[in-house]
Amino acid sequence: MENIPCSALTDALTALAQNTSPRRRRSTVKTIPRDQHTSYLTDTADAVREVAKKLGRTRVKWENPKTVMVITKPGDYSLIRITRDLALFLIETPRYGMESGITVYVDEKLKESKRFKYEKLLKNHPLTTDKLKFWTPQLCASQPKIFDFIVTLGGDGTVLFSSWLFQNYIPPVIPFHLGSLGFLTPFDYGRYKEHLHKAMETGVRINLRGRLTCTVYRRVPHPDCKSPEEAKVVHLRNVVRNPVTGKFTVGGWCQKSEQEQIKKKKFGEVDGEDVDDEQVDCISAPIGEERQVPCFTTVPVEKYHVINDLVIDRGPSPYVSLLELFGDDKHLTTVQADGLAISTPTGSTAYSLSAGGSLTHPDIHAILITPICPHTLSFRPTLVPDSMELRICVPFNSRNTAWASFDGRGRVELKQGDHIKVTASRYPFPTVCKEDQATDWFNSLQNCLHWNKRERQKSFAVVESHGERKATRSPHLSKSSTIGSQKSSSSSSLSDLGHDEVFGMFYDDEFHRRYDSNTSNEEDEMEDTSDDDYEEEVFNGWTDEEIIKSRYLANISKELEKVNISSHNDHDE
């Protein structure tokens, strides 16, 4: 297997994402020679599959990694000592011809922790003075590439938290299982030295888990509105559909009338419901099917990258959610349900699974659309290609607003007229494989979700013997056999017919064995009894408000740097 630098793989994937963005794909027209017909497309598709196979089989090796970031599950005080021991191992183990190890970044909130004993570390381990540093959300947002890789200590929630910290580029993640479920954490911490040595010295396989970019669009008043009351008015516009070509032509604004002012609240069917002639006085179209649709202005205000799912639900409202679903600017369906889950293949084992969605391998490039308790019998979960651009809108005639959460965080309210655009993210989430992509995924299904596990159906054996001859014993039965020594309740003696039939059951040996969970657990207890006397009050994790504020400050710092560079260049001239 070929070893390539991790940075080169990341740059190649970023370039590939830029060249295959939805906007670029829609604007590209390829002229195929007449003699090649569709063979060109077939060969191209086959080449893409081969590239995908090579990416999955390629081993990635870091070029002398210098820094590692450790993310510890917040609130679990038993992991603080484990974090300290891991940091000392990485710092004091000589690597790459150096007398010391690599620089380790741990959570800044551990600096004041009594269990972490930072001052004692500086006193007893001199290397930690220069090698042990602390990370903050602002550092992750402003300088994500200073970390060569990330080590997570916790469960699946800790892995999701790392995705929430790095909303753009994210280094490869080595997740250790120290949480509850552990679907995304295949590495056993009891063998952390072996796993980390293998990752840094011999290379690893990377599972590029796709993420979704969710952009929240808010409705804003029209610039020509002179009063707040006028800003709330929904204006209609003529839309004509050509029955031959199916294309839509946007016409002028519908003229207002007194009847429109009375029934204004009934407008707002995003999917283009017909409007009665007496409600509005609109400009007639010469040809085609004419409809009137609401037109308003929306602006993007928030953007999130999710590795699991985007969930839009009814929130505290007692009414059913009313959502309009669009794909590539075409209306797909109207959702009347408790909500809608838009998931990645990684998130297919999360909320989507609870709502009846399908299990999807992470290597499949798809977006899962799973309704949450739909009020219909025919709305089944659906998979669409990740090249499709989805929009989920809250129409004006919805009785209530909707609420959206991104990987369970950043919950926001969507009012009438707001919508969310969902596209495939250009920044995948790279996780290190323990074995390979397929093996890790199926092992997680079996160990965490007990996928397709049940007691095996026992086999039957039929032994026939003639009444006048000596019975022939089955080679599978012995004198000491339970079946041979006891009379089977299902056996039948047919002396009138001159032969006997005996029905028995054989048990597979593997089902007599019971898995001993105690012997499979090779982890050493890492508890320090001396730590139990401390009262921990500082390691509570980073809140969403702190992380969002850090991103804002990081963006301001970047803009100030651009201004300083520009001023410096002007001064030189």
N, C-alpha and C positions, 0 to 999 in steps of 0.2 A: 504494500500500500504506500502511496506517495505521501510524504510529509510536506505540508506547505505552511508558511507563516500564517498565524491567525489574523494579523492585520491585512494581509493580502486577500484572504477569503472575505473579510468584511467589506473591503473596498470593492471587490468584484460584485458582491451581492447588491451593494448600494447602487453601483452603475447599472446592473441588470434591472433593478427596480425603477430607476429613472427612465430607462429605455422602454420599459413595458408598462408605463403608467396608463390608466384608463384614458386620459386626455390624448396621449400620444397614439394609443392604439386606434382611437376613433378617427384621428386625423391622417393616418397613414394609409396610402393606397398603393398596393403592390401590383405591378403589371407582370403577368406570367406569359412567357412565350406560348404560342398556340400549340407547338408540338409537344410541350411538356404537360399541358392540361393540369390535372390535380396532383400529378406525381411530385411536383415541387412542394406543395403543401404537405403531402404525406411524408416526404423526406425531412422537411423541416420539423414536423411534429415528432418524428422518430429521433431526430437529433436532440430535441429538447428533452425527451425522455432519457436519453443516454447521459446528457449533462446532469439531470437530476439524480440518476443512479450514481454517477461518479461523485457528486457532492455528498451523498449519503455514505459512500464507502471511503471517502478521503479521511485520513488521519491528520489532525491539526496539531502542530507543535509550536509553543511559544518560543520566541527568540530571546532567551535569557530574561524572563519576566522579572521586573524589579519591584512592583507594587501589587498588593492584593487587598481587596476590601472584604471585611467580614461583617455580615448582617446577622444580628442575633434576634431571635424572636422576642419582642418586647413583652414585659410582664412576667416572663418565666425566669425567676431568679436563680433557678438551678443551673441555667445555661451560662451564667456570668462567669463562674469558675472555669467552665469548659472553654469559653471564649478566651480567657486569660491563658490557659494551657496551650490552646491552639496558636495564639499569637507568639508565645515564647518558642514554640517548636519551629514556626516559620522564620522567626528572627534569628535564632541561635544555631540553626542547622546550616552549615556551610554549603554553598552551591556555586556552580559555575566558576570554580577556581578562586572564589572569594573566601575570606575568613569568616564572614557572617552570612546570614540569609537575606531575605527580601524584606522590604518595608511593608508594614501591616497597618491598615486603617481600620479602626473600630469605631463604634457609635460614640459620638461625643458625650452622650448622656451617661456613658459608663465612667467618665472621668471622675465624677463625684461619688461613684458608687462605693460603698464600704466593702462590698464583696469583691469588687475588682481589684482593690488595693493598689491604686496607681502609684502613690508615693513609695510604697514598699517595693514595687517593681523597679522604679528608677534607682532605688538604693541598692538592691541585691543583684540587678541585671543591668550593667552599664550600657549594653547595646541598645536597650529600649529607649535611651535618651534621644537617639537619632532615628531609630527604626520604627518606633511605635508612635503613630499619629492618629488623629481623630477626624472622622468624616461628618459632614452636615448635609442636609438636603440642598443647600445653596451650592456647596462644592460639587455635588452630583449633577446639578443642573448646569453649572457653568463650565466644569472641566471633567466631563465623563470619561475622556480618553486617558486620564492619568492612571487609571486602574487597568492592569493587565487582565485580571479575572476576578471573579467574585465568589466567595464561599458563604453559603447561607446555613445557619444553624437553627433549625425549627421544622415546621411542616410546610404544607402547601400554601398557607397564608403568608409565610415569610417569603416564598418565591414570588407570590403575587405582589407583595410589598416592594420587592426589588424592581419589578416592572413599573410600579407606580412612581418610584423614585427616579427612574431613568425613562423619561417620556420620549426621548429620541434615541440616540445611540446607546447601547448597553453592552458591556463586556460579557464574555462567556461566563456562565453561572455553574458552579459545582454545588449541587444541593445535597446536604446531609440530612438524614431522617432523624429528627429529634422532636417530632410533633405527634399529631394524632393519626391522621389518615395516611399521609405519605405517598400520594399518587404521583406527585412530581418530584419526589426525593428518593431516588433509588440507592443512594450511597449510605452504607452503614458506618456510623461514626466510630464504632469499635475498631475499625480498620482504617482510620483517617490517614495515618502516616503512609500506609501502602498506597491508598488511592491518590493522595496528593503527590507522592513521589512518582507514580506512574504518569500522572497528568503532566507534570513539569519536565520529566526526563524523556519519556518515550512517545508522548503525544496521545491524543484522544480523538474520538469521533464527536462531532457536534450535531445536535438536533436543532435545526432552525425552525422554531415554532412561530408560525405567522401571527401577527397582531392586527388589530383593526384600528383605523383612525376614525374617531367619532367627532364630528364638528357640529356644534350647537349653533343654530341660526335663530336669531330673535327678530320678531316683527318690529319694525320701527315706523313712526308716522311719516307720511309723505312730506317732502320738503315744502310743498305749497300749502300745507294745512296752516290755518291762521289761529285755530283755537283747539283746546284739548278735546272738545266734543266732536269737532270735525275730524280729528285724528283717529277717533274710534270708528269712523264710518268705513265700511267695506265697499270699495268701488268695484263695479262689474265691468267686464270688457267682452266685446264680441270675439268669439272664436269660431271659425268655420272649418269644417272637416270635409276634404274632398273625398267623395265616395269611391272614386276610381283609384287614386294613389294612396289614400289614407293619410295624407299629410294635413297638418293643421296650419291655418293662417290666422294670425292675431290681428284683429281689426281695431277700430277705435273704441273709445269709452262709451258705455251705455249712458243715455241721457237720463237724468233724474226726473222723477215725477212725484206727485203727492202720494200715490199708492206705494212707491218705493220707500218713502220715508216711514210709512206706517208699518210695512212688513220687512223692514231692514234686517231684523234679527233672524229671519228665516234664510237669509243668503249665506253662502259659505260652503257649499258642497264642493270639496276640492276635486272630486272625481268627475265634475262637470254635469250635474243633474240639470235637467231641463227646467227652465223658468217660464211660468205662464206669461202670456202676452200682456195680461192686464196688470202684472206686477211692475214691469218696466217697459219703457218705450225706447227700444234699441234700434240702432241702425241696421237695416236689413241687408243681408248678403245676397248676391245674385245667384250663386250656385252652392250646392252642398248642404250639409247638415249644420245648422247654426245652433250654438249654445252660448250661454253667458257664464263666465267663471270669475271668481274673485281674483283680483290682482292687487298685490301689496308688495312692500319692500322688506326684505330680510337681510340681516348682516351677520357674518360669523363673529361670535364673541368668545367661544371656548373651544378648545381642542384637546382630546384625550386619546392616548394609545392604550388599548386594552388587550390583554392576553387571554382572558376568559370570555367575557360577554358584556354586552350592553343590554340592560334590562329596563324596559319602559312599562310602568304599571300604573294603576289608578290611584295609588297612594291611599290617603285616608278617606277618599270619597266613597260613598255607598253605591255609586252608579258604575255601570260597566264602562270600560274604556272604549272610546271610539277613535281609531287611528286609521290613517290612510297610508298604504304601503306602495312605494314606487320603486321600480327597478330600471335603471338606465333611462330615467325621465318618462317611463311608461307606467301607467297605473296598473298595479298587479291585483290588489284586493283591498277590501275594507275590513279592518280587524275589529271585531266586537268580542272582547275577552277581558279577563283580568289584566292582561298585559301581553307583552311580546318580548322574547329573548332572542337577540342577535348574537350568535356565538361563533367562536373560532373552533377548529377541530380540537384544540387543547381544551376548550371550555365545553366540549360535548359531554364530558363526564361530570359537569358541575350542575348549574341550574337547569340547563337544557335537558339533562338526563332525568331530573326530577319531574320535568314537564312532559316527558314522553318522547324526547328527541333521540335520534340515533347515535350510537357510538361511532366516532369518526377518527381514523388514524391521523396523527399530526402531520404526516407527509402529504396528505390530500389537501390540495389548494381549493378550499370551499368555504362558504359562509352558511351557517345553519340558521334557519328561520323557524323558531319554535313558539307556537302560541301557548299562553298560560291560561288554562281553563277557558277555552273558547266556548261561546254560547252557540255552537253549531256542531253538527255531527260529521262534517266533511272537511274541516280545516285540519289537515294533517301536517306534521313537521316536514320541512322542505330543505334541500341542499341546493344552493346556487353557486356558480363559479365565483371565485374571489375577484374576478375581473369586473363583475357587475357592481354598479354604484347604486346603493340603496338609500332611500329617503323615507323617514317615518315622520308623518305630519300629524298635527293635532288640528282638525278642521274647525271652522268657526261655529258650526252648529253642534259641536260637542257640548254635552251638559256640564262637563267638568274638565279640569286640567289634567295633565299627566305628569308623572315623576320619572326621572331617568337616573340610573346609577351606573357607574363604570367600574367594573370589577368589584362591585360592592362599595365603592367609594364615590366621593364627589357628587352626592345626590343633589339634583337640581330640578326645579319645576318647569314644565313646558306649558305655556299658556296657549290659548287659541291663536293660531297663526304661526306658532313656532314649529320648527322641525329639526331633525338630526340627519346629517349625511354620513353614511358609513361606507368606507372604502378600505381596501387592503393597505396596511401600513407598509411604508418603505423601510421600516426599522424592525426586522424580526427579533425574536427573543431567543438567543442561543443558549442552550443548556448542554452540559457535557453528558454523554452517554456512558453508562456503566459497562454495557456490552455493545449493543447497537440499537438503532431506533425501534425496530420491530420487537426485539426480545424484551427491551425495557418496558414497552407499552403493554404487551400481553402479560408480562409478569405483574405489572401494576393492576391490570384488570383482574387477574386471578387472586392476587394477594390482598388487595384492598376492597374490591367489589365482589369477590367470589364469583366471578363470571362463569356461568354454566357449570356450577358445581352441584352435584346431587349424588345420592347413593346409586351405585351402578346396579342395573337390573341383573339379577342372578340368572345363570344359565340353567338349562334343563338337560337331563341325561335319560335315555330310554334303554333299558336292558331287557331283551326278550330271550326266553328259554323254552324249549319244547318239553312237553310233559313226560315223554318216554325217554328223553335223553338227559344226560347229565348237564346241569345248568352251566353255561359258560360265563365265567365271571369277567366283568369288564376290567380291562387292565388298569383303569383309574381307581378301582375299588380294592381294598385290602381287607383282611379279616378283622383288622382293628378299626376299620372305617366305621364312622358313625352311621352312615347310610346302610352299610351291610349288616351291622349289629342290631339295628332297630327296625322295626316294621314301619314302613312308610304309611302315613295316613292316606296318601293318594294312590297307593298300590291297589291293583285289582287282580284277583285270581280267577282266571277263565278256564277252569278244569274241563268244562263241557267242550271247549274248543281245542283242548289238548295243549295249550301253552299258557305261560304266565307273562304278564307285562309289569315291569317295575319302573316307576317314575321317580327319579331322584334329582337333587340339585347339587351342583358343585359350587363351592365358594372360591373366589379368587384369593390367592394368598395376600395380595396387596391390600385387600379390604379388611384383613384381620390385623393389619398393622395400624397402629395409631401414632399420629405424628406427635412427638413430644416437643412442645414449644419451649420447654426449659433448656433442652440440649441444643436447640438451634440458636439460642441467644448467647452470643459470644462477647457481648459488650461487658466491659469492666465497669463497676459502679464508680461514678465520678463524684459522688456526693462528698462534701467536706463538712463534717459535723460541726466544725468550728464556725462555719458560715451561718448556722441556724440562729445564732444569737443576735444577728444584725436585723435591724428594722429597715427595710428597703423602701425608700420613698421617691427615688429619682428616676428609676428606669421604667418609665411608663410608655415609651415609644413616642414617635412623632405624629402629631395630629395632622389632619388634612389642611387645616388653616395654616399651620407652620410650613408645610411643604409648599402650598400654593404661594405663600408670601415669599418663600425662598426662591421659587422660580421667577417671581416678579422682580426681586432684587437682582437675580442673575441676569435677566434681560436688560435691566437698567445699566448694570455694569458693562455689558457688551456694547450698548449704545454709547456709553460714555467713552469707552475705548476707541470706538470708531470716530467720535468727535475729536478726541485728543490726537489721533493719528492724522486726521484731516487738517487740524490746526497746525500740527507740526510740519506737515508737507507744505502748507501755504507759507509758513514762516521761512522754510528753507528756500522757497522760490523767491 
